[in-house]
Amino acid sequence: AQDLRGDLLEFETEGFEAVVIQHEIDHLDGKVFLERLVSPKELFRRKVYR
């Protein structure tokens, strides 16, 4: 990561915060949720949200 001046930042995180940060990095890299699945069967193991 970089701050507003362009200086590099490094940090560690875990749990839900790590998931959220990775999700946002994926957006920047042009990745979508389906590209992170290990197999198509994994999609059906997830709870359906309405």
Secondary structure, DSSP 8 states (H G I E B T S, - for coil): -B-TT--B------HHHHHHHHHHHHHHHT--GGGG-SSHHHHHHS----
